[in-house]
């Protein structure tokens, strides 16, 4: 159109000159834009990747620390409780026992038996803390019920749970992970929230498996949770995160719409856990 | 002198393709190598028979069709959007038919201004499509200027952008004026050949995120 309007040779020359300059400028501008834009995108991707790696490293550290703490607790239980008990039982059953009179012998054996019974109970408790027998034999619902009965029995707060759609048990290792997550959440509530009730519900929706935990104490929101996850503190929360990562699950902390209680929602895929 | 330099610059991509032959494997690069051979042969042919107006016209017209076909093949092999590929097929058939018709029917045998201009517009559109696709593709974690295809596209883009208005104007100017402005084409041709040579010199492409990644496994 421009060329049609340019009647004179001078006009054609101008159109050609400015057209060529304009096209070259546009081309070079476009190339420069693409190169810089792509560099910016790559930098952004690299930052995201670095952040993800940092997050993974923190979760891994938290997981290792948890394992170490668990081992230390076990070592302490065995060393401080089981060790002295067995040593005392050994004292009662020492070689002088045969030289003592019948009544003293019977008394010593009885005392040793009592101590060995205590030790058996202690070792059973340690074993139960590692793998709750209720969970192993009867499933998650019973294990959570059992835990809540003990908590309610203390009288400090009322804990209850209701599983709406739990006809089929999950994989045992996944139930244990889920139980540990609930245990950690409940522990946090007991330690920090000053709540008067905890209520856990379970239900499913299509392929999704939900566990919801409500309490009326001081709680966390998702922002708080993410802040703790990125900071060096909040080991328990990081463990929750890393355990749920194993189940490809997610967790969401929120304050209820009524603003009266806090809600924690754990969401899992049924395909992953059944 | 400039004519000679422009023609001889066509040797650059050919030489570097052959020197770095191992780096330049793949259909796409062979298409451009064939283009470089055709372009160089045409330039040399032009130098030899530059006094025959009719022969020049037929050489240029045929070259326009071959050049367009090779550029389009390059983009067809590179682009992944189905709609763009459909556009390429339809527009190519239409363009080649038009270019052949124009070559047969043109009476003055000066320069195939209209087919050359349409070719430039179509190929520039494909260059933009290709660059857009490179930006849009989230899996494309390659630094764009380490890619041979990027340099080839830039070579084609700059060459056609620089000569578009020259080719359009050729229909409206005299032979003397055409000779006066033709150095634009020579300069653009030299730049194109240098950029194609750069593409052939570059090492094979590697993703920047493919190495040095660490993964962490988490124990329960």
Boltz contact constraints between the chains, C-beta under 6 A:
constraints:
  - contact:
      token1: [A, 12]
      token2: [B, 169]
      max_distance: 6.0
  - contact:
      token1: [A, 12]
      token2: [B, 172]
      max_distance: 6.0
  - contact:
      token1: [A, 16]
      token2: [B, 165]
      max_distance: 6.0
  - contact:
      token1: [A, 16]
      token2: [B, 169]
      max_distance: 6.0
  - contact:
      token1: [A, 19]
      token2: [B, 165]
      max_distance: 6.0
  - contact:
      token1: [A, 20]
      token2: [B, 165]
      max_distance: 6.0
  - contact:
      token1: [A, 23]
      token2: [B, 161]
      max_distance: 6.0
  - contact:
      token1: [A, 23]
      token2: [B, 164]
      max_distance: 6.0
  - contact:
      token1: [A, 24]
      token2: [B, 161]
      max_distance: 6.0
  - contact:
      token1: [A, 24]
      token2: [B, 162]
      max_distance: 6.0
  - contact:
      token1: [A, 27]
      token2: [B, 157]
      max_distance: 6.0
  - contact:
      token1: [A, 27]
      token2: [B, 158]
      max_distance: 6.0
  - contact:
      token1: [A, 27]
      token2: [B, 161]
      max_distance: 6.0
  - contact:
      token1: [A, 31]
      token2: [B, 154]
      max_distance: 6.0
  - contact:
      token1: [A, 34]
      token2: [B, 131]
      max_distance: 6.0
  - contact:
      token1: [A, 35]
      token2: [B, 145]
      max_distance: 6.0
  - contact:
      token1: [A, 38]
      token2: [B, 144]
      max_distance: 6.0
  - contact:
      token1: [A, 56]
      token2: [B, 216]
      max_distance: 6.0
  - contact:
      token1: [A, 59]
      token2: [B, 218]
      max_distance: 6.0
  - contact:
      token1: [A, 60]
      token2: [B, 216]
      max_distance: 6.0
  - contact:
      token1: [A, 60]
      token2: [B, 218]
      max_distance: 6.0
  - contact:
      token1: [A, 63]
      token2: [B, 218]
      max_distance: 6.0
  - contact:
      token1: [A, 63]
      token2: [B, 219]
      max_distance: 6.0
  - contact:
      token1: [A, 177]
      token2: [B, 220]
      max_distance: 6.0
  - contact:
      token1: [A, 242]
      token2: [B, 218]
      max_distance: 6.0
  - contact:
      token1: [A, 246]
      token2: [B, 220]
      max_distance: 6.0
